[in-house]
Amino acid sequence: MTLSVRSVLFLVALVASCTLSTSLTPQSIFSPLDANTIGGDTAPLRIPTVHESAVQGRRIMHLTTIGTLSTVFPSSEPSATPLESRPAGLEGAPIGLMDYFADCEPAAGNPTILAVDIATSFKNARAGSNVTLSMRWVPPDAHVRSYSPAALPRFSLVGYLEDLSDEDVEKGGVASCFVRHHRDARLWLPGNRIHESRWVRLVVNGVYWIGGFGDRAYIGWIPVDVWKNVTAEEVEQCRLPGEKTGVLSTLVDWLGLSWGLW
């Protein structure tokens, strides 16, 4: 049987599409199939270590720049305005809203957020609410390949918001970093004429990780020191499902093939 070039590349992609420069395979981590049904192999699947899971999480945070920011309504509501028409009885209720973030302080592992003061999430945070930022990995080729979302990593960063100093913003090139990921955000940078805004970091003091199915992925808490000690090199070397990698990406580009054909 003769395989076309496209078929060969597809087979290579199945092997090469994931994760770290370790012995982990995409199938063992992200496949919903039971190990006993894969080629008769009864060998137990190796669950990634906590450190390997942290590297995957840091890679996701580096690439995924939209998440769900969750806060809790305060017991008293001094920040509510007549225009908001906030109903009574929300005290202690959680609310999760989409927000932008960017990995502008990679050495610390704390995501950078542009806080617009009028937004509910930041009102709640100013009133004392703890904050979580939740994100998940959506493969870039998910529109043409079938993935089980339940088999893909997702996690929440638990912490609190802390203002960035002018020195932090200037030395870290925070504005240019953020706008590089969110071009429309230049309209509401600090000093804009529409809303008051400020730069904040989510200071991470907890990481809850769900790597996928529990028989082949780590599920549980990642210690903060493990999260923060992931190196830039590890983040760069990590590959997640659907990412173009190394030689395979070069072959695809050289042959003029589209990943969307798969």
Disulfide bonds with the S-S distance in Angstrom:
Cys104-Cys177 2.12
